[in-house]
């Protein structure tokens, strides 16, 4: 059986964030909660890592992951690839001649940026880049993968999401869709519709008045959840701390952005409250799921969550 392991579920700066005493970071520290940079692992007979940020050594060590069969990189932002150098440890700790370079899948524009920093890992046979093309199937770690184009701003022209088909004994493959960081999907191929599982970015609860980092809020994600219509479960990841919290003196911080038109129940009323911790996130999401009649359960993922597929 394959499990989906959430190694990290936070944004580019982790949560709680360094040097931040906003209500969200304060409450998470009080509860002993934290979210590392978002990374996923499909763990079965083979191990497929999705994104490889600066926290990856700690994340893989915490779960005693003894090796990787393939890595998917969604785009060329540091919180999604800066941990590639840490994979050198897998070569350093096996007998001489016993290591095979890890195939790392990404688009050509992404590799153009990433290779400037980590091209030497190819020369040292730590990794082997595999260039993917949106709309063209590949195979990685016994899974079929289908990269699809996402729009994530001018500094991530190589951005893609992945549909991953996980082999299932005696039945059709399980389908997992992960758009990663995105603002919009330029096209929605039919292959993405009705996956078994959807992993969706939710950097904010409320759509901000200015979305300069080209990320997804839960408010706008509702349309994509309904469109993609997952059969079993949606997981929320890449959760940040940029929402305004009423009464928080930290709302004047540069990272805090006022909501454009806060999300409310379809029949009106007060906006949904901004969550400050895992329990509050799940409570708010359960209300939204019921109010909006979403097609399946929506789970707020947390670091270390493991779900058998």
C-alpha positions as a Markdown table, in Angstrom:
| # | Residue | x | y | z |
|---|---|---|---|---|
| 1 | Unk | 0.0 | 0.0 | 0.0 |
| 2 | Unk | 1.2 | 3.5 | -0.8 |
| 3 | Unk | 0.9 | 6.3 | 1.7 |
| 4 | Unk | 0.8 | 10.1 | 1.1 |
| 5 | Unk | 3.1 | 11.7 | 3.7 |
| 6 | Unk | 3.1 | 15.4 | 4.2 |
| 7 | Unk | 6.7 | 16.3 | 5.1 |
| 8 | Unk | 5.9 | 20.0 | 5.3 |
| 9 | Unk | 2.7 | 22.1 | 4.8 |
| 10 | Unk | 3.9 | 25.7 | 5.2 |
| 11 | Unk | 4.9 | 28.6 | 2.9 |
| 12 | Unk | 8.2 | 29.9 | 1.8 |
| 13 | Unk | 9.2 | 31.3 | 5.2 |
| 14 | Unk | 7.7 | 28.6 | 7.4 |
| 15 | Unk | 5.2 | 29.2 | 10.1 |
| 16 | Unk | 5.7 | 30.5 | 12.8 |
| 17 | Unk | 8.0 | 32.9 | 10.9 |
| 18 | Unk | 11.3 | 34.2 | 12.2 |
| 19 | Unk | 11.0 | 37.6 | 13.9 |
| 20 | Unk | 7.2 | 37.6 | 13.8 |
| 21 | Unk | 4.9 | 38.1 | 16.7 |
| 22 | Unk | 1.6 | 38.3 | 14.8 |
| 23 | Unk | -1.4 | 36.6 | 16.4 |
| 24 | Unk | -1.0 | 33.6 | 14.1 |
| 25 | Unk | 2.7 | 33.0 | 14.9 |
| 26 | Unk | 2.1 | 33.7 | 18.5 |
| 27 | Unk | -0.7 | 31.2 | 18.8 |
| 28 | Unk | 1.2 | 28.5 | 17.0 |
| 29 | Unk | 4.3 | 29.0 | 19.2 |
| 30 | Unk | 2.0 | 28.7 | 22.3 |
| 31 | Unk | 0.7 | 25.4 | 21.0 |
| 32 | Unk | 4.1 | 24.1 | 19.9 |
| 33 | Unk | 2.9 | 23.9 | 16.3 |
| 34 | Unk | 5.0 | 24.5 | 13.2 |
| 35 | Unk | 4.8 | 24.2 | 9.4 |
| 36 | Unk | 7.9 | 23.6 | 7.3 |
| 37 | Unk | 8.2 | 24.3 | 3.6 |
| 38 | Unk | 5.7 | 22.2 | 1.7 |
| 39 | Unk | 7.0 | 18.9 | 0.4 |
| 40 | Unk | 5.1 | 15.6 | -0.2 |
| 41 | Unk | 6.3 | 12.0 | -0.3 |
| 42 | Unk | 4.5 | 9.1 | -2.0 |
| 43 | Unk | 5.8 | 6.1 | 0.0 |
| 44 | Unk | 5.3 | 2.5 | -1.0 |
| 45 | Unk | 7.6 | 0.0 | -2.6 |
| 46 | Unk | 9.2 | 3.1 | -4.2 |
| 47 | Unk | 9.6 | 6.6 | -2.8 |
| 48 | Unk | 8.6 | 9.6 | -4.9 |
| 49 | Unk | 9.4 | 13.0 | -3.4 |
| 50 | Unk | 7.5 | 16.1 | -4.6 |
| 51 | Unk | 9.5 | 19.3 | -4.1 |
| 52 | Unk | 12.7 | 19.5 | -2.2 |
| 53 | Unk | 13.0 | 22.7 | -0.2 |
| 54 | Unk | 15.5 | 24.0 | 2.4 |
| 55 | Unk | 13.9 | 21.9 | 5.2 |
| 56 | Unk | 14.2 | 18.6 | 3.3 |
| 57 | Unk | 17.1 | 17.0 | 5.4 |
| 58 | Unk | 15.2 | 17.5 | 8.6 |
| 59 | Unk | 11.9 | 16.4 | 7.1 |
| 60 | Unk | 13.4 | 13.2 | 5.6 |
| 61 | Unk | 15.4 | 12.4 | 8.7 |
| 62 | Unk | 12.3 | 12.8 | 11.0 |
| 63 | Unk | 10.6 | 10.1 | 9.0 |
| 64 | Unk | 13.7 | 7.9 | 8.5 |
| 65 | Unk | 13.5 | 7.9 | 4.7 |
| 66 | Unk | 16.5 | 5.8 | 3.7 |
| 67 | Unk | 16.5 | 6.7 | 0.0 |
| 68 | Unk | 14.5 | 8.2 | -2.9 |
| 69 | Unk | 13.6 | 6.7 | -6.3 |
| 70 | Unk | 12.6 | 10.0 | -8.0 |
| 71 | Unk | 11.9 | 13.6 | -7.3 |
| 72 | Unk | 9.4 | 15.9 | -8.9 |
| 73 | Unk | 10.1 | 19.7 | -8.9 |
| 74 | Unk | 7.1 | 21.9 | -9.5 |
| 75 | Unk | 8.9 | 25.2 | -10.1 |
| 76 | Unk | 12.1 | 27.2 | -9.7 |
| 77 | Unk | 11.3 | 29.0 | -6.4 |
| 78 | Unk | 13.8 | 28.4 | -3.6 |
| 79 | Unk | 11.4 | 26.8 | -1.2 |
| 80 | Unk | 10.8 | 24.1 | -3.8 |
| 81 | Unk | 14.3 | 23.1 | -4.8 |
| 82 | Unk | 17.0 | 24.5 | -2.5 |
| 83 | Unk | 17.3 | 21.2 | -0.6 |
| 84 | Unk | 18.6 | 19.3 | -3.6 |
| 85 | Unk | 22.1 | 19.5 | -2.3 |
| 86 | Unk | 21.0 | 17.5 | 0.8 |
| 87 | Unk | 20.4 | 14.5 | -1.4 |
| 88 | Unk | 24.2 | 14.1 | -1.6 |
| 89 | Unk | 23.9 | 12.3 | 1.7 |
| 90 | Unk | 22.3 | 9.4 | 0.1 |
| 91 | Unk | 25.4 | 8.9 | -2.1 |
| 92 | Unk | 27.8 | 9.6 | 0.8 |
| 93 | Unk | 26.4 | 7.0 | 3.1 |
| 94 | Unk | 26.3 | 3.9 | 0.8 |
| 95 | Unk | 29.2 | 1.6 | -0.2 |
| 96 | Unk | 31.3 | 2.8 | -3.1 |
| 97 | Unk | 29.6 | 1.8 | -6.4 |
| 98 | Unk | 26.3 | 1.1 | -4.7 |
| 99 | Unk | 24.5 | 4.4 | -5.5 |
| 100 | Unk | 22.4 | 5.3 | -8.6 |
| 101 | Unk | 21.7 | 9.0 | -9.4 |
| 102 | Unk | 18.2 | 10.1 | -8.5 |
| 103 | Unk | 16.1 | 11.2 | -11.5 |
| 104 | Unk | 14.7 | 14.7 | -10.9 |
| 105 | Unk | 11.8 | 15.7 | -13.1 |
| 106 | Unk | 11.2 | 19.4 | -14.0 |
| 107 | Unk | 10.5 | 21.6 | -17.0 |
| 108 | Unk | 13.3 | 23.1 | -19.1 |
| 109 | Unk | 12.7 | 26.7 | -17.8 |
| 110 | Unk | 12.9 | 25.4 | -14.2 |
| 111 | Unk | 16.1 | 23.4 | -14.9 |
| 112 | Unk | 17.7 | 26.5 | -16.6 |
| 113 | Unk | 17.5 | 28.3 | -13.2 |
| 114 | Unk | 18.1 | 25.4 | -10.9 |
| 115 | Unk | 21.2 | 24.2 | -12.9 |
| 116 | Unk | 23.0 | 27.4 | -12.2 |
| 117 | Unk | 23.2 | 26.4 | -8.5 |
| 118 | Unk | 23.0 | 22.6 | -8.6 |
| 119 | Unk | 24.5 | 21.6 | -12.0 |
| 120 | Unk | 27.4 | 20.1 | -10.2 |
| 121 | Unk | 25.1 | 17.5 | -8.7 |
| 122 | Unk | 24.8 | 16.1 | -12.2 |
| 123 | Unk | 28.6 | 16.0 | -12.7 |
| 124 | Unk | 28.9 | 14.2 | -9.4 |
| 125 | Unk | 26.1 | 11.8 | -10.4 |
| 126 | Unk | 24.0 | 12.7 | -7.4 |
| 127 | Unk | 21.0 | 13.6 | -9.5 |
| 128 | Unk | 19.9 | 13.1 | -13.1 |
| 129 | Unk | 17.7 | 15.8 | -14.6 |
| 130 | Unk | 14.7 | 14.6 | -16.6 |
| 131 | Unk | 12.9 | 17.3 | -18.6 |
| 132 | Unk | 9.1 | 17.2 | -18.7 |
| 133 | Unk | 6.8 | 18.8 | -21.1 |
| 134 | Unk | 3.3 | 19.9 | -19.9 |
| 135 | Unk | 0.7 | 17.6 | -21.4 |
| 136 | Unk | 3.1 | 14.7 | -22.0 |
| 137 | Unk | 3.1 | 11.6 | -19.8 |
| 138 | Unk | 6.3 | 10.3 | -18.1 |
| 139 | Unk | 7.1 | 7.5 | -15.7 |
| 140 | Unk | 8.7 | 8.1 | -12.3 |
| 141 | Unk | 9.2 | 5.6 | -9.5 |
| 142 | Unk | 6.7 | 3.2 | -11.0 |
| 143 | Unk | 4.1 | 5.9 | -11.2 |
| 144 | Unk | 2.7 | 7.6 | -14.4 |
| 145 | Unk | 3.1 | 11.4 | -14.1 |
| 146 | Unk | 1.3 | 14.0 | -16.2 |
| 147 | Unk | 2.7 | 17.5 | -15.8 |
| 148 | Unk | 0.3 | 20.4 | -16.5 |
| 149 | Unk | 1.0 | 24.1 | -16.9 |
| 150 | Unk | 0.3 | 26.5 | -14.0 |
| 151 | Unk | 0.5 | 30.3 | -13.9 |
| 152 | Unk | 2.7 | 31.4 | -10.9 |
| 153 | Unk | 4.0 | 34.7 | -12.1 |
| 154 | Unk | 6.9 | 36.0 | -14.2 |
| 155 | Unk | 9.6 | 34.6 | -11.9 |
| 156 | Unk | 8.3 | 31.0 | -12.3 |
| 157 | Unk | 7.9 | 30.5 | -16.0 |
| 158 | Unk | 8.7 | 26.8 | -15.6 |
| 159 | Unk | 5.8 | 26.2 | -13.1 |
| 160 | Unk | 3.8 | 23.0 | -13.4 |
| 161 | Unk | 1.6 | 20.8 | -11.4 |
| 162 | Unk | 1.4 | 17.1 | -11.5 |
| 163 | Unk | -1.2 | 14.4 | -11.9 |
| 164 | Unk | 0.3 | 11.2 | -10.4 |
| 165 | Unk | -1.2 | 7.8 | -11.1 |
| 166 | Unk | -0.2 | 5.4 | -8.3 |
| 167 | Unk | -0.4 | 1.7 | -9.2 |
| 168 | Unk | -3.0 | -0.2 | -7.2 |
| 169 | Unk | -2.9 | -4.0 | -7.0 |
| 170 | Unk | -5.9 | -5.5 | -8.7 |
| 171 | Unk | -7.5 | -2.2 | -9.8 |
| 172 | Unk | -7.2 | 1.0 | -11.6 |
| 173 | Unk | -4.4 | 3.4 | -10.4 |
| 174 | Unk | -5.1 | 6.0 | -7.7 |
| 175 | Unk | -5.0 | 9.5 | -9.1 |
| 176 | Unk | -3.5 | 12.4 | -7.1 |
| 177 | Unk | -3.5 | 15.9 | -8.5 |
| 178 | Unk | -1.1 | 18.5 | -7.0 |
| 179 | Unk | -1.1 | 22.0 | -8.7 |
| 180 | Unk | 1.5 | 23.3 | -6.1 |
| 181 | Unk | 1.8 | 27.1 | -6.0 |
| 182 | Unk | -0.3 | 28.8 | -8.6 |
| 183 | Unk | -2.6 | 31.8 | -9.4 |
| 184 | Unk | -4.6 | 30.3 | -12.2 |
| 185 | Unk | -4.6 | 27.2 | -14.5 |
| 186 | Unk | -4.2 | 28.4 | -18.1 |
| 187 | Unk | -5.9 | 25.2 | -19.2 |
| 188 | Unk | -7.6 | 22.4 | -17.3 |
| 189 | Unk | -6.9 | 19.1 | -19.2 |
| 190 | Unk | -9.6 | 16.5 | -18.9 |
| 191 | Unk | -7.0 | 14.2 | -17.3 |
| 192 | Unk | -7.2 | 16.3 | -14.1 |
| 193 | Unk | -10.9 | 15.9 | -13.5 |
| 194 | Unk | -12.3 | 13.7 | -10.7 |
| 195 | Unk | -9.0 | 12.5 | -9.2 |
| 196 | Unk | -9.1 | 10.4 | -6.1 |
| 197 | Unk | -7.2 | 13.0 | -4.1 |
| 198 | Unk | -6.5 | 16.7 | -4.6 |
| 199 | Unk | -3.7 | 18.6 | -2.8 |
| 200 | Unk | -4.5 | 22.3 | -3.0 |
| 201 | Unk | -2.5 | 25.4 | -1.9 |
| 202 | Unk | -4.2 | 27.6 | 0.6 |
| 203 | Unk | -1.7 | 30.4 | 1.3 |
| 204 | Unk | -4.5 | 32.6 | 2.7 |
| 205 | Unk | -8.0 | 32.0 | 3.8 |
| 206 | Unk | -9.4 | 35.2 | 2.2 |
| 207 | Unk | -8.3 | 36.4 | -1.2 |
| 208 | Unk | -6.0 | 39.5 | -0.6 |
| 209 | Unk | -6.6 | 42.8 | -2.2 |
| 210 | Unk | -3.2 | 42.5 | -3.9 |
| 211 | Unk | -2.0 | 39.0 | -4.8 |
| 212 | Unk | 1.6 | 39.9 | -5.8 |
| 213 | Unk | 3.1 | 36.5 | -5.0 |
| 214 | Unk | 0.6 | 34.8 | -7.4 |
| 215 | Unk | -0.6 | 32.3 | -4.8 |
| 216 | Unk | -3.9 | 30.6 | -4.1 |
| 217 | Unk | -6.3 | 31.5 | -1.4 |
| 218 | Unk | -8.9 | 29.1 | -0.1 |
| 219 | Unk | -11.5 | 31.6 | -1.2 |
| 220 | Unk | -10.5 | 31.2 | -4.8 |
| 221 | Unk | -9.6 | 27.5 | -4.4 |
| 222 | Unk | -13.2 | 26.7 | -3.8 |
| 223 | Unk | -13.9 | 27.1 | -7.5 |
| 224 | Unk | -11.0 | 24.7 | -8.4 |
| 225 | Unk | -12.1 | 22.1 | -5.9 |
| 226 | Unk | -15.6 | 22.1 | -7.4 |
| 227 | Unk | -14.2 | 22.1 | -11.0 |
| 228 | Unk | -11.7 | 19.2 | -10.4 |
| 229 | Unk | -14.2 | 17.4 | -8.2 |
| 230 | Unk | -12.0 | 15.0 | -6.2 |
| 231 | Unk | -13.7 | 11.7 | -5.4 |
| 232 | Unk | -12.3 | 11.0 | -2.0 |
| 233 | Unk | -10.5 | 13.9 | -0.3 |
| 234 | Unk | -8.9 | 17.3 | -0.7 |
| 235 | Unk | -5.8 | 18.3 | 1.4 |
| 236 | Unk | -4.8 | 21.9 | 2.0 |
| 237 | Unk | -1.1 | 22.8 | 2.1 |
| 238 | Unk | 1.3 | 25.7 | 1.8 |
| 239 | Unk | -0.5 | 27.6 | 4.5 |
| 240 | Unk | 0.8 | 31.0 | 5.4 |
| 241 | Unk | 0.3 | 33.7 | 8.0 |
| 242 | Unk | -0.5 | 36.7 | 5.7 |
| 243 | Unk | -4.2 | 37.1 | 6.5 |
| 244 | Unk | -5.3 | 40.1 | 8.5 |
| 245 | Unk | -6.5 | 39.0 | 12.0 |
| 246 | Unk | -8.9 | 41.6 | 13.5 |
| 247 | Unk | -7.3 | 43.5 | 16.4 |
| 248 | Unk | -3.7 | 42.3 | 15.6 |
| 249 | Unk | -1.2 | 45.2 | 15.8 |
| 250 | Unk | 0.9 | 43.2 | 13.3 |
| 251 | Unk | -1.5 | 43.8 | 10.5 |
| 252 | Unk | 0.7 | 46.7 | 9.5 |
| 253 | Unk | 3.6 | 44.3 | 8.7 |
| 254 | Unk | 4.7 | 44.1 | 5.1 |
| 255 | Unk | 3.5 | 40.5 | 4.7 |
| 256 | Unk | 0.0 | 41.2 | 5.9 |
| 257 | Unk | -2.5 | 42.1 | 3.1 |
| 258 | Unk | -6.1 | 43.2 | 3.6 |
| 259 | Unk | -8.8 | 40.9 | 2.1 |
| 260 | Unk | -10.4 | 42.0 | -1.1 |
| 261 | Unk | -13.9 | 40.8 | -0.2 |
| 262 | Unk | -13.7 | 38.3 | 2.7 |
| 263 | Unk | -15.2 | 34.9 | 2.3 |
| 264 | Unk | -18.6 | 34.4 | 3.9 |
| 265 | Unk | -21.3 | 31.8 | 3.8 |
| 266 | Unk | -23.4 | 31.8 | 0.6 |
| 267 | Unk | -26.4 | 33.2 | 2.5 |
| 268 | Unk | -24.2 | 36.1 | 3.9 |
| 269 | Unk | -23.3 | 37.0 | 7.4 |
| 270 | Unk | -20.0 | 37.8 | 9.0 |
| 271 | Unk | -16.7 | 36.7 | 7.2 |
| 272 | Unk | -15.3 | 33.4 | 8.3 |
| 273 | Unk | -12.7 | 34.0 | 11.1 |
| 274 | Unk | -9.0 | 33.8 | 10.2 |
| 275 | Unk | -7.5 | 30.6 | 11.7 |
| 276 | Unk | -4.5 | 30.9 | 13.9 |
| 277 | Unk | -3.6 | 27.2 | 14.4 |
| 278 | Unk | -4.4 | 23.8 | 13.1 |
| 279 | Unk | -7.5 | 23.2 | 15.1 |
| 280 | Unk | -9.0 | 26.5 | 14.0 |
| 281 | Unk | -8.1 | 25.9 | 10.4 |
| 282 | Unk | -10.0 | 22.6 | 10.4 |
| 283 | Unk | -13.0 | 24.1 | 12.2 |
| 284 | Unk | -13.3 | 26.9 | 9.7 |
| 285 | Unk | -12.7 | 24.5 | 6.7 |
| 286 | Unk | -15.4 | 22.1 | 8.0 |
| 287 | Unk | -17.9 | 25.0 | 8.1 |
| 288 | Unk | -16.9 | 26.1 | 4.6 |
| 289 | Unk | -17.2 | 22.5 | 3.3 |
| 290 | Unk | -20.7 | 22.2 | 4.6 |
| 291 | Unk | -21.8 | 25.7 | 3.7 |
| 292 | Unk | -20.6 | 25.4 | 0.1 |
| 293 | Unk | -21.5 | 21.8 | -0.4 |
| 294 | Unk | -18.0 | 20.7 | -1.6 |
| 295 | Unk | -17.8 | 17.3 | -3.3 |
| 296 | Unk | -15.7 | 15.5 | -0.7 |
| 297 | Unk | -14.0 | 15.9 | 2.6 |
| 298 | Unk | -11.4 | 18.7 | 2.9 |
| 299 | Unk | -8.6 | 18.1 | 5.4 |
| 300 | Unk | -6.1 | 20.7 | 6.5 |
| 301 | Unk | -2.8 | 18.9 | 6.3 |
| 302 | Unk | -0.2 | 19.3 | 8.9 |
| 303 | Unk | 3.5 | 18.3 | 9.0 |
| 304 | Unk | 3.7 | 14.6 | 9.5 |
| 305 | Unk | 0.2 | 13.7 | 8.4 |
| 306 | Unk | 0.2 | 10.3 | 6.7 |
| 307 | Unk | -2.7 | 9.1 | 4.7 |
| 308 | Unk | -2.9 | 5.5 | 3.2 |
| 309 | Unk | -4.1 | 5.8 | -0.4 |
